Amino acid sequence: EGLRAAGEEDFWISMHAAEGLTLAGLGHEVIEFLEPKLETEKDARRLCGIARELVRAGKREPVAVLTEILSRPDPYGHTHAAESLYKVDEVGDETVMRERFENGGDIVLRLMSAAALARQGDAAALAFLRESRDGADPDGLKISAWVLGILGDESDIEPLRRRLADAPSPVIHGYIVNALAALGDAEGLTLLARDLEDPDPAIRTYAATFAGDARAYSTQARLEAMLDDPFPDARVRAAQTLLQLSR
């Protein structure tokens, strides 16, 4: 249902549903549905989403699409391309990715480029993520916490826990909680379970997503209840995690 959501505002929900189906071993359904869109989509950011999910589903050719968008003079699609390459464990053109990391200007672009490089073992990129975790920029804290929840280790738990008290917004607090849970922190897992019932649909949605990364089997009943959540993306992410944990 999520994959085929047709509304203009539902595009990214459709991409999230594609991710969930791939994690469930149904990448062939994703490829069949999305591959024709690769030739018709003109918006660079949406094209990144389509290419990313095709790569995740098993098609390697669209890596070139992401690489080309990251290389364009127009920065409109750069962050989405860097984020997408990170998500599918690729860097595209490493020289370009390093340029976006070192001189991208925008903190989110720099962090997503750093994430892609760090996933390939780049120590300087990982150090930048940790500097951003401890810094004053709200976007820096939010994105670095998200990425370190996946790429970090036990050494990141205490620094992340210290940021709970001064998180600049409830959503960023949720990002930190999710990272802690994914890193195996017991308090983080307890807080993530609580966030699945938060009144803010964004916080519920992010918690549902990270419950899979945290292998939070204890949240099954709540995730099942979220299949009827009034917020469509929360429903899709809950379904994704239930499928992910069932495997």
N, C-alpha and C positions, 0 to 999 in steps of 0.2 A: 504493500500500500504506500509506504513512504517513498520507495524508489520511483513510483509512477505519479507522485504528487505533481500536479501540473501548474499550480499557481506560480506567478512570478516570485512571490515571497517564499516559495517552498523549494527553491533550487538547492540550497545547501542542505536542507533536510533530505532531499533526494540523494545527495552525495553521501550523507551520513548513513542512509539506509544501504547504499551500495557497499560501504565499508562493512556494515554489519553482516550483509549477505556473504561477502568474501570471507570474513572471519568464520562464518558458519560452513564454509566449504562450498558455497554456491556462486563462485566467481564466474562460472559460465553464464549465469543469468545476468550478471552485471555487464559482461562483455556484450552479450546479445542486445541489451537495452541501450548501452551507452556508446558503443562503437560508431553507429551512424551519426551521433551528435558531434563527434570529433571533427567532422567535415563541415558542419553547418554553424557551429557556435562561433561568434565573432568577438564576444567580450573576453578580454585576456584573462581576467580573474576566473570567470566561469569555465573557460577553456582549461585552466589549470586544474580545476576540480574534476573535470571529466577525464583529463589525461592521467591525473593522479590515481583515480579509482580504477581506470583500466590497467595501469601498471600494477596496482595492488592486487587486481584480479588475475594477473598472470601475463598481460601483454607488455612486452618490453619496449616496443617501438615508440610509444608515447613519451618515454623519457626524453626523446629528442624535442618534443613539443615544449616541455618544461624548460629544457636547456635553452631553447631559442627565445622563449619569453623572458627568462632571466637576463639574456644578453641584449635585449632591445634597448635602444636609447630612451624610449618612453618608460618611465619608472612605474607606470600604472599597475602592471602585473608582477613586479619584481618580488614583493613580499609573498604573494600567493605562490609564485614559482619556487622560491626558496623553501617555504614551509612544506610545499608538496614534495619536493625532492627529499627533504628531511624525513617526511612521513614514509616514503617508500625506500629509504636507505640508499639514496643516490646523491651525488653532488653535481652531476651534469659536467659542465666545463669547470674544472677545479680552479682555474685561474680567475674566471669570472666570479665564481662563488666567493673566493678569497677577497676579491675586490669589493664585493657587496658587504662582506663581513668587516673589512678594514675601513672602508670609505663610504658605506651606504648612507650615512647621515641619519636616517630614521632609525630609532632604537629598535623597533620591532623587526625591520629588515635585517639589521646587524645581528640580532639575536637568532632569527630563523636561519640566517646563513651560518652563524656560529654553530647552531644545532646540527645542521647538515654536516659540517666539517668535524664536529666533535664525535658524531656517530661513526666517523671513519677513523677515529683515534687521534684527532688533532688536539694536542695538549693546550695550546694557546687559546683555542676556541672554547674549550671546556673551562679554562680559567676565567675567560670573559663572562661566561654564563654565571659562574660563582660570584664574580665581582658584582654583576648586576643583581643577583639574589640579595646581596648585602647592601646595595646602593639605595638612593633616595627616589629614583624614577619609578613611578607606579607601574608603567608598562614593563620596565625592566624586571621588576620583582615578579609580576604576573607571569610573563613569558618564561623567565628563567626557572621559576618554581615548576611550571608545567613540564618543561623539558628535563629538568633535573629529576623529576619524579620517575622519568623513564631512563635517563642516561646516568644519573648520579649513583651514589652508593651510601653506605651507612654514615660516612663522614658528613653528609649533607643533612642528616636528620636534625641535629641540634641547631645548626644555623637556621634551618627552615622553621623549627619550633620557636626560635626567638623572634621571628618575624610575625608570628600570629598576633602578638599583642599590639603591634603598630601597623597592621595591615590597613592600607588606606581606604578600603571599601569592603563590603561583605563579599562581593564576588572574588576579589583578590584573596581574601581570607579563605574562601572555598578552594581556590587554586592551591594554596599552601597546604590545606588539609588533605586534598587529594594527592599531592606529591608525597606527603608524609605517609599516607596509607599505602601508596604504591611502593614505597621504600621499606615497608614492613613495620612501620611504627604503630604500636597498639592504640595509642591515643588518637593518632590520625585515622585509624580504621573506625574507632568509635564515633569520631566527629563526622566522618564521611557518611556513616549510616544515619546520623541525625540530619545531615544535609539533604538526604533523599526525601525528606519531608518538609524542606524549607518552603516558605511561601513564594520565594523568588523562583520563577521557572528556570532561569539561567543556572542558578546554583543547583537545583535538582538535576538538571540535564548534565552538567559537568560531573556531578557526583556519580550519576548513573554510568557515565562513560568510564570514569576511573575505577569504579567498582570492579570492572573487568581486569584492568591492569593490576589492581590490588589483590586479585583472586579472592574477592570478598564473598565467599559462598554464604556467609551468614546473612547477607542482604537479600537472599532469593525471594522471600515472601514480599518484601517491599518492592522489589523490582517487578514482580508479577503484578502487584497492585498498580504500578506505574504504567502498565500496558493500557490502562484506561485514563491516564493523565490528560487533563484538558489541553496541555501544551504539546503540539505534535512532535517536536524534536525530543522532548523528554520520553515520549512513548517509543520513538525509534531507538534512542540510546539505551533504554531499558531492555528492549528486545535484543539489541546487539549484544549487550553484556550477558543476558540469559543464554543466548546462543553460544557466546564465547566460553562461558563457564561450563556449559553442558559438554563441551569438547575436551 
